Amino acid sequence: MAARLPFAERLSYGFGDLGTSLAYNMASGFLLYYYTDVVRLPAAAVGTVFLVARLLDAIIDILVGIAVDRTHSRWGRTRPWFLITALPYAVVTVLVFSVPAGWSQGAQLVFAFVTFKALGLLMSSQAIPYTALMPMMTNDRHERLKLGGMRSVGTSVSVVLGTAATMPLVGLFGGGDLRHGFQAVAALFAVVGLTATAALFHFCRERFEDHASPRFAILPAVRQMLGNRAWLVCFGFCLTYFIRFGLMMSATTYFAIEVLGRPWMISVMLPAVSGMLLLSSFVAPPILARTGLRAGSTAVLAVAAALFGLLPLAENNTALFLALYFLACLATSITITAAFTMIAETVDHHEAQFGVRREGLLSAGVSLSTKVGMAVGTAGFAWLLGAVDYTPGANSETAREAIRWAYYGSAVVLLTLQTVIVLAWPTLRRPAPVPAAA
């Protein structure tokens, strides 16, 4: 039986998600709005910026994962990455929300692409080693579920700050100037993320390591990854989740304004995601420990799909609409703890199948699924806005209906697809990892 991890270490690991996700959540929730309604860039062009930038991560994420597997230092294999990237990531967070006002539209689009791409690169350089760290900290499933639950707490705080707090803080700091407000909030969040990453570096430890040679052929390693059924299921599970998540994060602002006609619900619906993540961080570990990852995830995904299907019937009843929405968010949030644990489990399955762990490479592949998923969801919605001639403050009924059914329909379809994918989760084989030398 593995020793219990110290509480300070579990807490620092969980809140390490602030370092990797806070800027990303702010960008996910408001960068499309910032580009279209503040900077006044065309929605279709912005959608292309999002998609191209994220597709480039297909190469970058794999390279970062390989680099993590080849890293050896007195701080371990993952922790040096937090030390090196923390400050640049904070700086770029501010630059993303600092598109120069006096530039031409073409120059602004180039600036948007370069800074957004830099944000993605630096996020990869933090998120991949962060995900790879969990299986190095413990090989005990119950401890991993606790770490996954604690990470869900950190994720929920990240989403609360990145969504619910953003617009009130923009108003507070901007005093009516949205450009200045967004830039000031980005700077505040950059400092919070920097502090969280520093704590992650200081408190967390690597106890289990891959004793295979750090020099390995890349293509055979990638083929092994693609031959790992657990990894393939985890990739598809996260990809479909984040396509839906990216679309809903981008669409909620427009949905609340144009469809529901209740702008105040933006500050209720977006934080509901984080609030339910916080609640699920306590209920998910015991549920999933009892049901298993496959059965538990299948059940809550089916419930979530049904609840999203009922939402259109409750649009005129705000209390009922929000009750159904909160329950749906709780159900989908339980799958986040499952996903964090599944990622760690793929490493054990890989070692049993191929004799090597490759934490960095496997984490890179899953990180790629999350970013491509977010890109597809965000870009798809941006293109939809362009196709229906979205105009801030002056939209047709056709545009409103497109937003309405994109919001509901995508959720039901993608949750159903995610259910089918998780049914393929295999019975895992478990090697006994050799503890790293003290």
KAHUQUI-V410513 format. One record per residue. N is the residue number from 1. RES is the residue in three letters. PHI is phi in whole degrees, 0 to 359 (NA if undefined). BURIAL is # if it has 16 or more other C-alpha atoms within 10 Angstrom, else .. D_FIRST is the distance of its C-alpha to the first C-alpha in Angstrom with 1 decimal. Layout:
BEGIN
n:N res:RES phi:PHI burial:BURIAL d_first:D_FIRST
n:N res:RES phi:PHI burial:BURIAL d_first:D_FIRST
END
This chain:
BEGIN
n:1 res:MET phi:NA burial:. d_first:0.0
n:2 res:ALA phi:290 burial:. d_first:3.8
n:3 res:ALA phi:291 burial:. d_first:6.5
n:4 res:ARG phi:290 burial:. d_first:9.0
n:5 res:LEU phi:283 burial:# d_first:12.1
n:6 res:PRO phi:300 burial:. d_first:15.3
n:7 res:PHE phi:299 burial:. d_first:17.7
n:8 res:ALA phi:299 burial:. d_first:20.5
n:9 res:GLU phi:289 burial:# d_first:18.6
n:10 res:ARG phi:296 burial:# d_first:17.7
n:11 res:LEU phi:295 burial:# d_first:21.3
n:12 res:SER phi:294 burial:# d_first:22.8
n:13 res:TYR phi:296 burial:# d_first:21.1
n:14 res:GLY phi:299 burial:# d_first:22.4
n:15 res:PHE phi:280 burial:# d_first:25.8
n:16 res:GLY phi:298 burial:# d_first:26.0
n:17 res:ASP phi:294 burial:# d_first:27.2
n:18 res:LEU phi:298 burial:# d_first:30.4
n:19 res:GLY phi:295 burial:# d_first:31.1
n:20 res:THR phi:269 burial:# d_first:30.9
n:21 res:SER phi:246 burial:# d_first:32.2
n:22 res:LEU phi:299 burial:# d_first:34.7
n:23 res:ALA phi:298 burial:# d_first:37.6
n:24 res:TYR phi:295 burial:# d_first:36.7
n:25 res:ASN phi:291 burial:# d_first:36.8
n:26 res:MET phi:298 burial:# d_first:40.1
n:27 res:ALA phi:295 burial:# d_first:41.5
n:28 res:SER phi:296 burial:# d_first:40.2
n:29 res:GLY phi:280 burial:# d_first:41.8
n:30 res:PHE phi:226 burial:# d_first:45.0
n:31 res:LEU phi:291 burial:# d_first:45.8
n:32 res:LEU phi:298 burial:# d_first:47.8
n:33 res:TYR phi:297 burial:# d_first:49.7
n:34 res:TYR phi:301 burial:# d_first:50.2
n:35 res:TYR phi:293 burial:# d_first:51.7
n:36 res:THR phi:276 burial:# d_first:53.9
n:37 res:ASP phi:257 burial:# d_first:55.0
n:38 res:VAL phi:258 burial:# d_first:55.0
n:39 res:VAL phi:279 burial:# d_first:55.8
n:40 res:ARG phi:67 burial:. d_first:57.6
n:41 res:LEU phi:272 burial:# d_first:56.3
n:42 res:PRO phi:294 burial:# d_first:56.9
n:43 res:ALA phi:299 burial:# d_first:53.9
n:44 res:ALA phi:296 burial:# d_first:54.1
n:45 res:ALA phi:294 burial:. d_first:54.1
n:46 res:VAL phi:295 burial:# d_first:51.1
n:47 res:GLY phi:301 burial:# d_first:49.3
n:48 res:THR phi:293 burial:# d_first:50.0
n:49 res:VAL phi:303 burial:# d_first:48.8
n:50 res:PHE phi:300 burial:# d_first:45.4
n:51 res:LEU phi:291 burial:# d_first:45.1
n:52 res:VAL phi:298 burial:# d_first:46.3
n:53 res:ALA phi:300 burial:# d_first:44.2
n:54 res:ARG phi:285 burial:# d_first:41.0
n:55 res:LEU phi:295 burial:# d_first:41.9
n:56 res:LEU phi:296 burial:. d_first:42.2
n:57 res:ASP phi:294 burial:# d_first:38.5
n:58 res:ALA phi:303 burial:# d_first:38.0
n:59 res:ILE phi:276 burial:. d_first:38.8
n:60 res:ILE phi:299 burial:# d_first:37.5
n:61 res:ASP phi:297 burial:# d_first:34.0
n:62 res:ILE phi:297 burial:# d_first:33.5
n:63 res:LEU phi:296 burial:# d_first:34.9
n:64 res:VAL phi:296 burial:# d_first:32.7
n:65 res:GLY phi:300 burial:# d_first:29.6
n:66 res:ILE phi:296 burial:# d_first:30.8
n:67 res:ALA phi:297 burial:# d_first:31.6
n:68 res:VAL phi:297 burial:# d_first:28.1
n:69 res:ASP phi:295 burial:# d_first:26.8
n:70 res:ARG phi:262 burial:# d_first:29.5
n:71 res:THR phi:275 burial:# d_first:28.9
n:72 res:HIS phi:222 burial:. d_first:27.8
n:73 res:SER phi:207 burial:. d_first:28.4
n:74 res:ARG phi:292 burial:. d_first:27.4
n:75 res:TRP phi:263 burial:. d_first:25.8
n:76 res:GLY phi:102 burial:# d_first:23.8
n:77 res:ARG phi:258 burial:# d_first:24.8
n:78 res:THR phi:259 burial:# d_first:24.7
n:79 res:ARG phi:297 burial:# d_first:25.6
n:80 res:PRO phi:300 burial:# d_first:29.1
n:81 res:TRP phi:293 burial:# d_first:30.1
n:82 res:PHE phi:295 burial:# d_first:29.7
n:83 res:LEU phi:294 burial:# d_first:31.8
n:84 res:ILE phi:284 burial:. d_first:34.6
n:85 res:THR phi:265 burial:# d_first:35.0
n:86 res:ALA phi:302 burial:# d_first:34.7
n:87 res:LEU phi:289 burial:# d_first:38.3
n:88 res:PRO phi:302 burial:. d_first:40.0
n:89 res:TYR phi:297 burial:# d_first:38.1
n:90 res:ALA phi:296 burial:# d_first:39.4
n:91 res:VAL phi:296 burial:# d_first:43.0
n:92 res:VAL phi:292 burial:# d_first:43.0
n:93 res:THR phi:305 burial:# d_first:41.8
n:94 res:VAL phi:290 burial:# d_first:45.1
n:95 res:LEU phi:297 burial:# d_first:47.2
n:96 res:VAL phi:302 burial:# d_first:46.1
n:97 res:PHE phi:259 burial:# d_first:47.9
n:98 res:SER phi:227 burial:# d_first:50.8
n:99 res:VAL phi:299 burial:# d_first:53.0
n:100 res:PRO phi:299 burial:. d_first:56.4
n:101 res:ALA phi:288 burial:. d_first:59.0
n:102 res:GLY phi:272 burial:. d_first:62.1
n:103 res:TRP phi:278 burial:. d_first:61.0
n:104 res:SER phi:292 burial:. d_first:62.2
n:105 res:GLN phi:299 burial:. d_first:60.1
n:106 res:GLY phi:298 burial:. d_first:59.4
n:107 res:ALA phi:294 burial:. d_first:58.3
n:108 res:GLN phi:295 burial:# d_first:56.1
n:109 res:LEU phi:296 burial:# d_first:54.4
n:110 res:VAL phi:296 burial:. d_first:53.8
n:111 res:PHE phi:300 burial:# d_first:52.3
n:112 res:ALA phi:299 burial:# d_first:50.1
n:113 res:PHE phi:296 burial:# d_first:48.8
n:114 res:VAL phi:296 burial:# d_first:48.2
n:115 res:THR phi:289 burial:# d_first:46.4
n:116 res:PHE phi:293 burial:# d_first:44.3
n:117 res:LYS phi:295 burial:# d_first:43.4
n:118 res:ALA phi:296 burial:# d_first:42.4
n:119 res:LEU phi:300 burial:# d_first:40.2
n:120 res:GLY phi:296 burial:# d_first:38.5
n:121 res:LEU phi:297 burial:# d_first:38.1
n:122 res:LEU phi:289 burial:# d_first:36.6
n:123 res:MET phi:296 burial:# d_first:34.3
n:124 res:SER phi:303 burial:# d_first:33.0
n:125 res:SER phi:288 burial:# d_first:32.5
n:126 res:GLN phi:257 burial:# d_first:30.3
n:127 res:ALA phi:292 burial:# d_first:28.7
n:128 res:ILE phi:293 burial:# d_first:27.6
n:129 res:PRO phi:296 burial:# d_first:25.6
n:130 res:TYR phi:297 burial:# d_first:24.3
n:131 res:THR phi:292 burial:# d_first:22.9
n:132 res:ALA phi:293 burial:# d_first:21.7
n:133 res:LEU phi:292 burial:# d_first:19.8
n:134 res:MET phi:304 burial:# d_first:17.0
n:135 res:PRO phi:294 burial:# d_first:15.3
n:136 res:MET phi:279 burial:# d_first:15.8
n:137 res:MET phi:281 burial:# d_first:14.1
n:138 res:THR phi:203 burial:# d_first:10.6
n:139 res:ASN phi:251 burial:# d_first:9.4
n:140 res:ASP phi:266 burial:. d_first:7.4
n:141 res:ARG phi:298 burial:# d_first:10.2
n:142 res:HIS phi:294 burial:# d_first:10.1
n:143 res:GLU phi:293 burial:# d_first:10.4
n:144 res:ARG phi:293 burial:# d_first:13.0
n:145 res:LEU phi:297 burial:# d_first:14.8
n:146 res:LYS phi:295 burial:# d_first:15.0
n:147 res:LEU phi:296 burial:# d_first:16.4
n:148 res:GLY phi:297 burial:# d_first:18.6
n:149 res:GLY phi:295 burial:# d_first:19.8
n:150 res:MET phi:293 burial:# d_first:20.6
n:151 res:ARG phi:294 burial:# d_first:22.4
n:152 res:SER phi:297 burial:# d_first:24.3
n:153 res:VAL phi:298 burial:# d_first:25.5
n:154 res:GLY phi:299 burial:# d_first:26.6
n:155 res:THR phi:296 burial:# d_first:28.3
n:156 res:SER phi:295 burial:# d_first:30.0
n:157 res:VAL phi:297 burial:# d_first:31.4
n:158 res:SER phi:298 burial:# d_first:32.5
n:159 res:VAL phi:289 burial:# d_first:34.3
n:160 res:VAL phi:300 burial:# d_first:35.9
n:161 res:LEU phi:294 burial:# d_first:37.3
n:162 res:GLY phi:285 burial:# d_first:38.3
n:163 res:THR phi:239 burial:# d_first:40.0
n:164 res:ALA phi:296 burial:# d_first:41.0
n:165 res:ALA phi:278 burial:# d_first:41.8
n:166 res:THR phi:298 burial:# d_first:43.6
n:167 res:MET phi:294 burial:# d_first:46.9
n:168 res:PRO phi:301 burial:. d_first:47.5
n:169 res:LEU phi:289 burial:# d_first:46.7
n:170 res:VAL phi:300 burial:# d_first:49.0
n:171 res:GLY phi:295 burial:# d_first:51.7
n:172 res:LEU phi:294 burial:. d_first:51.1
n:173 res:PHE phi:279 burial:# d_first:51.0
n:174 res:GLY phi:274 burial:# d_first:53.6
n:175 res:GLY phi:56 burial:. d_first:56.2
n:176 res:GLY phi:98 burial:. d_first:57.4
n:177 res:ASP phi:262 burial:. d_first:56.8
n:178 res:LEU phi:296 burial:# d_first:54.0
n:179 res:ARG phi:301 burial:# d_first:53.8
n:180 res:HIS phi:294 burial:# d_first:53.3
n:181 res:GLY phi:298 burial:# d_first:51.0
n:182 res:PHE phi:297 burial:# d_first:48.6
n:183 res:GLN phi:296 burial:# d_first:48.7
n:184 res:ALA phi:294 burial:# d_first:48.0
n:185 res:VAL phi:294 burial:# d_first:45.0
n:186 res:ALA phi:300 burial:# d_first:43.6
n:187 res:ALA phi:295 burial:# d_first:44.0
n:188 res:LEU phi:298 burial:. d_first:42.2
n:189 res:PHE phi:294 burial:# d_first:39.2
n:190 res:ALA phi:298 burial:# d_first:39.2
n:191 res:VAL phi:292 burial:# d_first:38.7
n:192 res:VAL phi:298 burial:# d_first:35.9
n:193 res:GLY phi:297 burial:# d_first:34.1
n:194 res:LEU phi:298 burial:# d_first:34.7
n:195 res:THR phi:295 burial:# d_first:33.2
n:196 res:ALA phi:296 burial:# d_first:30.0
n:197 res:THR phi:293 burial:# d_first:29.6
n:198 res:ALA phi:298 burial:# d_first:30.2
n:199 res:ALA phi:294 burial:# d_first:27.3
n:200 res:LEU phi:301 burial:# d_first:25.0
n:201 res:PHE phi:297 burial:# d_first:26.0
n:202 res:HIS phi:285 burial:. d_first:25.7
n:203 res:PHE phi:263 burial:. d_first:22.4
n:204 res:CYS phi:273 burial:# d_first:20.0
n:205 res:ARG phi:230 burial:# d_first:18.3
n:206 res:GLU phi:263 burial:# d_first:17.5
n:207 res:ARG phi:247 burial:# d_first:14.4
n:208 res:PHE phi:232 burial:# d_first:14.5
n:209 res:GLU phi:222 burial:# d_first:17.9
n:210 res:ASP phi:276 burial:# d_first:20.2
n:211 res:HIS phi:273 burial:. d_first:21.6
n:212 res:ALA phi:292 burial:. d_first:24.6
n:213 res:SER phi:299 burial:. d_first:27.9
n:214 res:PRO phi:290 burial:. d_first:28.8
n:215 res:ARG phi:264 burial:. d_first:32.1
n:216 res:PHE phi:214 burial:. d_first:32.1
n:217 res:ALA phi:288 burial:. d_first:34.8
n:218 res:ILE phi:289 burial:. d_first:34.6
n:219 res:LEU phi:298 burial:. d_first:36.2
n:220 res:PRO phi:299 burial:. d_first:34.0
n:221 res:ALA phi:294 burial:# d_first:30.9
n:222 res:VAL phi:293 burial:# d_first:32.3
n:223 res:ARG phi:296 burial:. d_first:33.1
n:224 res:GLN phi:298 burial:# d_first:29.5
n:225 res:MET phi:301 burial:# d_first:28.5
n:226 res:LEU phi:290 burial:. d_first:31.1
n:227 res:GLY phi:269 burial:. d_first:29.9
n:228 res:ASN phi:269 burial:# d_first:26.3
n:229 res:ARG phi:299 burial:# d_first:26.8
n:230 res:ALA phi:299 burial:# d_first:23.8
n:231 res:TRP phi:294 burial:# d_first:25.4
n:232 res:LEU phi:299 burial:# d_first:28.8
n:233 res:VAL phi:295 burial:# d_first:27.7
n:234 res:CYS phi:298 burial:# d_first:26.0
n:235 res:PHE phi:299 burial:# d_first:29.2
n:236 res:GLY phi:294 burial:# d_first:31.5
n:237 res:PHE phi:299 burial:# d_first:29.5
n:238 res:CYS phi:288 burial:# d_first:29.7
n:239 res:LEU phi:300 burial:# d_first:33.3
n:240 res:THR phi:292 burial:# d_first:34.7
n:241 res:TYR phi:299 burial:# d_first:32.9
n:242 res:PHE phi:279 burial:# d_first:34.4
n:243 res:ILE phi:298 burial:# d_first:37.8
n:244 res:ARG phi:296 burial:# d_first:38.0
n:245 res:PHE phi:296 burial:# d_first:36.6
n:246 res:GLY phi:296 burial:# d_first:39.0
n:247 res:LEU phi:295 burial:# d_first:42.0
n:248 res:MET phi:290 burial:# d_first:41.3
n:249 res:MET phi:297 burial:# d_first:40.7
n:250 res:SER phi:285 burial:# d_first:44.0
n:251 res:ALA phi:274 burial:# d_first:45.9
n:252 res:THR phi:300 burial:# d_first:45.0
n:253 res:THR phi:301 burial:# d_first:47.6
n:254 res:TYR phi:292 burial:# d_first:50.3
n:255 res:PHE phi:297 burial:# d_first:49.3
n:256 res:ALA phi:294 burial:# d_first:49.6
n:257 res:ILE phi:281 burial:# d_first:52.9
n:258 res:GLU phi:274 burial:# d_first:54.6
n:259 res:VAL phi:264 burial:# d_first:53.4
n:260 res:LEU phi:281 burial:. d_first:52.4
n:261 res:GLY phi:67 burial:. d_first:55.0
n:262 res:ARG phi:227 burial:. d_first:52.7
n:263 res:PRO phi:304 burial:# d_first:51.6
n:264 res:TRP phi:298 burial:. d_first:49.9
n:265 res:MET phi:287 burial:# d_first:47.2
n:266 res:ILE phi:302 burial:# d_first:45.9
n:267 res:SER phi:280 burial:# d_first:44.3
n:268 res:VAL phi:250 burial:# d_first:42.8
n:269 res:MET phi:288 burial:# d_first:41.6
n:270 res:LEU phi:294 burial:# d_first:40.0
n:271 res:PRO phi:294 burial:# d_first:38.0
n:272 res:ALA phi:301 burial:# d_first:37.0
n:273 res:VAL phi:301 burial:# d_first:34.7
n:274 res:SER phi:287 burial:# d_first:32.8
n:275 res:GLY phi:298 burial:# d_first:33.1
n:276 res:MET phi:288 burial:# d_first:31.4
n:277 res:LEU phi:298 burial:# d_first:28.7
n:278 res:LEU phi:297 burial:# d_first:28.0
n:279 res:LEU phi:295 burial:# d_first:27.9
n:280 res:SER phi:293 burial:# d_first:25.8
n:281 res:SER phi:297 burial:# d_first:23.1
n:282 res:PHE phi:266 burial:# d_first:22.5
n:283 res:VAL phi:269 burial:. d_first:23.1
n:284 res:ALA phi:293 burial:# d_first:21.8
n:285 res:PRO phi:304 burial:# d_first:18.0
n:286 res:PRO phi:293 burial:. d_first:18.1
n:287 res:ILE phi:296 burial:. d_first:20.9
n:288 res:LEU phi:289 burial:# d_first:19.2
n:289 res:ALA phi:295 burial:. d_first:15.9
n:290 res:ARG phi:278 burial:. d_first:18.2
n:291 res:THR phi:269 burial:. d_first:20.8
n:292 res:GLY phi:89 burial:. d_first:19.1
n:293 res:LEU phi:295 burial:# d_first:20.6
n:294 res:ARG phi:291 burial:# d_first:23.7
n:295 res:ALA phi:293 burial:. d_first:24.9
n:296 res:GLY phi:296 burial:# d_first:24.2
n:297 res:SER phi:294 burial:# d_first:26.0
n:298 res:THR phi:301 burial:# d_first:28.8
n:299 res:ALA phi:295 burial:. d_first:29.6
n:300 res:VAL phi:288 burial:# d_first:29.8
n:301 res:LEU phi:293 burial:# d_first:31.8
n:302 res:ALA phi:297 burial:# d_first:34.3
n:303 res:VAL phi:296 burial:# d_first:34.7
n:304 res:ALA phi:298 burial:# d_first:35.3
n:305 res:ALA phi:299 burial:# d_first:37.9
n:306 res:ALA phi:296 burial:# d_first:39.7
n:307 res:LEU phi:293 burial:# d_first:39.9
n:308 res:PHE phi:295 burial:# d_first:41.2
n:309 res:GLY phi:292 burial:# d_first:43.8
n:310 res:LEU phi:274 burial:. d_first:45.0
n:311 res:LEU phi:304 burial:# d_first:45.4
n:312 res:PRO phi:302 burial:. d_first:49.0
n:313 res:LEU phi:285 burial:. d_first:50.2
n:314 res:ALA phi:247 burial:. d_first:49.2
n:315 res:GLU phi:300 burial:. d_first:50.8
n:316 res:ASN phi:273 burial:. d_first:53.6
n:317 res:ASN phi:239 burial:. d_first:51.3
n:318 res:THR phi:301 burial:. d_first:49.3
n:319 res:ALA phi:297 burial:. d_first:47.1
n:320 res:LEU phi:293 burial:. d_first:46.2
n:321 res:PHE phi:302 burial:# d_first:45.7
n:322 res:LEU phi:291 burial:# d_first:43.2
n:323 res:ALA phi:297 burial:. d_first:41.4
n:324 res:LEU phi:296 burial:# d_first:40.9
n:325 res:TYR phi:295 burial:# d_first:40.0
n:326 res:PHE phi:297 burial:# d_first:37.3
n:327 res:LEU phi:296 burial:# d_first:35.7
n:328 res:ALA phi:296 burial:# d_first:35.8
n:329 res:CYS phi:295 burial:# d_first:34.3
n:330 res:LEU phi:297 burial:# d_first:31.4
n:331 res:ALA phi:299 burial:# d_first:30.8
n:332 res:THR phi:291 burial:# d_first:30.9
n:333 res:SER phi:292 burial:# d_first:28.7
n:334 res:ILE phi:300 burial:# d_first:25.7
n:335 res:THR phi:289 burial:# d_first:25.9
n:336 res:ILE phi:291 burial:# d_first:25.4
n:337 res:THR phi:300 burial:# d_first:21.9
n:338 res:ALA phi:300 burial:# d_first:21.5
n:339 res:ALA phi:296 burial:# d_first:23.2
n:340 res:PHE phi:301 burial:# d_first:21.1
n:341 res:THR phi:287 burial:# d_first:17.9
n:342 res:MET phi:301 burial:# d_first:19.9
n:343 res:ILE phi:300 burial:# d_first:21.0
n:344 res:ALA phi:293 burial:# d_first:17.5
n:345 res:GLU phi:294 burial:# d_first:16.8
n:346 res:THR phi:297 burial:# d_first:20.1
n:347 res:VAL phi:292 burial:# d_first:18.8
n:348 res:ASP phi:298 burial:# d_first:16.2
n:349 res:HIS phi:299 burial:# d_first:19.0
n:350 res:HIS phi:296 burial:# d_first:21.4
n:351 res:GLU phi:295 burial:# d_first:19.5
n:352 res:ALA phi:296 burial:# d_first:19.2
n:353 res:GLN phi:276 burial:# d_first:22.9
n:354 res:PHE phi:237 burial:. d_first:24.4
n:355 res:GLY phi:83 burial:. d_first:22.2
n:356 res:VAL phi:226 burial:# d_first:22.4
n:357 res:ARG phi:263 burial:# d_first:20.6
n:358 res:ARG phi:54 burial:# d_first:23.7
n:359 res:GLU phi:304 burial:# d_first:22.0
n:360 res:GLY phi:295 burial:# d_first:25.4
n:361 res:LEU phi:296 burial:# d_first:27.5
n:362 res:LEU phi:295 burial:# d_first:25.4
n:363 res:SER phi:293 burial:# d_first:25.3
n:364 res:ALA phi:297 burial:# d_first:29.0
n:365 res:GLY phi:297 burial:# d_first:29.8
n:366 res:VAL phi:289 burial:# d_first:28.2
n:367 res:SER phi:301 burial:# d_first:29.9
n:368 res:LEU phi:300 burial:# d_first:33.1
n:369 res:SER phi:297 burial:# d_first:32.7
n:370 res:THR phi:291 burial:# d_first:32.5
n:371 res:LYS phi:284 burial:# d_first:35.5
n:372 res:VAL phi:294 burial:# d_first:37.6
n:373 res:GLY phi:300 burial:# d_first:36.9
n:374 res:MET phi:300 burial:# d_first:38.0
n:375 res:ALA phi:295 burial:# d_first:41.0
n:376 res:VAL phi:296 burial:# d_first:42.1
n:377 res:GLY phi:296 burial:# d_first:41.7
n:378 res:THR phi:291 burial:# d_first:43.6
n:379 res:ALA phi:295 burial:# d_first:46.2
n:380 res:GLY phi:300 burial:# d_first:46.8
n:381 res:PHE phi:290 burial:# d_first:47.6
n:382 res:ALA phi:298 burial:# d_first:49.8
n:383 res:TRP phi:295 burial:# d_first:51.7
n:384 res:LEU phi:299 burial:# d_first:52.2
n:385 res:LEU phi:301 burial:# d_first:53.7
n:386 res:GLY phi:295 burial:# d_first:56.0
n:387 res:ALA phi:292 burial:. d_first:57.1
n:388 res:VAL phi:260 burial:# d_first:58.2
n:389 res:ASP phi:55 burial:# d_first:59.9
n:390 res:TYR phi:301 burial:# d_first:57.8
n:391 res:THR phi:228 burial:. d_first:59.9
n:392 res:PRO phi:308 burial:. d_first:58.5
n:393 res:GLY phi:84 burial:. d_first:60.4
n:394 res:ALA phi:210 burial:. d_first:62.5
n:395 res:ASN phi:246 burial:. d_first:60.7
n:396 res:SER phi:277 burial:. d_first:62.1
n:397 res:GLU phi:295 burial:. d_first:60.9
n:398 res:THR phi:299 burial:. d_first:59.8
n:399 res:ALA phi:296 burial:# d_first:57.4
n:400 res:ARG phi:296 burial:# d_first:56.0
n:401 res:GLU phi:294 burial:. d_first:55.4
n:402 res:ALA phi:297 burial:# d_first:53.7
n:403 res:ILE phi:295 burial:# d_first:51.3
n:404 res:ARG phi:303 burial:# d_first:50.7
n:405 res:TRP phi:280 burial:. d_first:49.9
n:406 res:ALA phi:294 burial:# d_first:47.9
n:407 res:TYR phi:293 burial:# d_first:45.7
n:408 res:TYR phi:285 burial:# d_first:45.2
n:409 res:GLY phi:297 burial:. d_first:45.5
n:410 res:SER phi:297 burial:# d_first:43.1
n:411 res:ALA phi:296 burial:# d_first:40.3
n:412 res:VAL phi:296 burial:# d_first:40.9
n:413 res:VAL phi:295 burial:. d_first:41.2
n:414 res:LEU phi:287 burial:# d_first:38.2
n:415 res:LEU phi:294 burial:# d_first:35.8
n:416 res:THR phi:295 burial:# d_first:37.0
n:417 res:LEU phi:296 burial:# d_first:36.5
n:418 res:GLN phi:297 burial:# d_first:32.9
n:419 res:THR phi:297 burial:# d_first:32.2
n:420 res:VAL phi:298 burial:# d_first:33.6
n:421 res:ILE phi:295 burial:# d_first:31.5
n:422 res:VAL phi:291 burial:# d_first:28.1
n:423 res:LEU phi:297 burial:. d_first:29.0
n:424 res:ALA phi:272 burial:. d_first:28.6
n:425 res:TRP phi:301 burial:# d_first:24.9
n:426 res:PRO phi:277 burial:. d_first:23.5
n:427 res:THR phi:284 burial:. d_first:20.7
n:428 res:LEU phi:277 burial:. d_first:18.2
n:429 res:ARG phi:261 burial:. d_first:17.2
n:430 res:ARG phi:239 burial:. d_first:13.8
n:431 res:PRO phi:283 burial:. d_first:14.0
n:432 res:ALA phi:257 burial:. d_first:11.4
n:433 res:PRO phi:298 burial:# d_first:12.6
n:434 res:VAL phi:270 burial:. d_first:13.7
n:435 res:PRO phi:300 burial:. d_first:13.2
n:436 res:ALA phi:292 burial:. d_first:16.6
n:437 res:ALA phi:295 burial:. d_first:18.7
n:438 res:ALA phi:292 burial:. d_first:18.9
END
